[in-house]
Amino acid sequence: MSIFSRKEKVVLEVFCKRFYADNIFNESIGENDFNLGYATVVRNSIIEADFSFSGVKIEDLRYEIILLRIEMFSLAFLHKFGEKLSLAQTEYTWDYLRNKADSIWNDLMDYNKAIAQSNNLNTGLNTKTNKIYTAKLDINRIKLFDMYHAQGFDDVCIARMINRVYSETVWKNRKTIFYLTQTLCERLKCKLNEEAQFGLEAIIFGFYNGAMEKLNKIEIREQ
């Protein structure tokens, strides 16, 4: 392997703090509100596809973008590093957000639940096969919860992580993005046409890909 392609070895908490500060809350660029500027671009783009989106307040959209960026980072982290490191990342995120704004952690739950709901449709909608799959999924979730609870992890964080597990397939076939987009529209109280919804899906997909691009460049090490 070339020296120029080696992955950066990072401590989980240090990397997450840096990622949140630089890529989500943009603390490194001072008074310039990148999230507000980006929300303005997104709002104008979606309005071109569906003018009813003009009823969405820019500050509300800005807030939802922050939520989605955090949850997409957490989902990508799970897909990249697996359950146990993802659980540690979730615990750090909870601690980080409690020091910043409890409302963000609480409101993330809607998008976290959307991921779990998409997992329940891994084999199709309202089919006998899917009901069997969902029952097995619930059993596996309970087993995972009990295992990590016994290891001393926080119950709230275990539940958040478990809502993301087994999601690789539904992410690839875009069911997860569909549920996330519907949740975003519900939270913003808007009903959009197909073109506008596709635009929002592409933006959410970009949040995940952007996070995964960063994660592909690192290797998690112990402190």
Secondary structure as UniProt FT lines:
FT   HELIX           3..5
FT   STRAND          8..11
FT   HELIX           12..19
FT   HELIX           20..24
FT   HELIX           27..29
FT   TURN            30..31
FT   HELIX           34..49
FT   HELIX           51..55
FT   HELIX           58..81
FT   HELIX           83..98
FT   TURN            99..100
FT   HELIX           102..119
FT   TURN            120..123
FT   HELIX           128..150
FT   TURN            151..152
FT   HELIX           155..162
FT   TURN            163..166
FT   HELIX           168..172
FT   TURN            173..174
FT   HELIX           175..188
FT   HELIX           194..215
FT   TURN            216..217
FT   STRAND          218..221
//
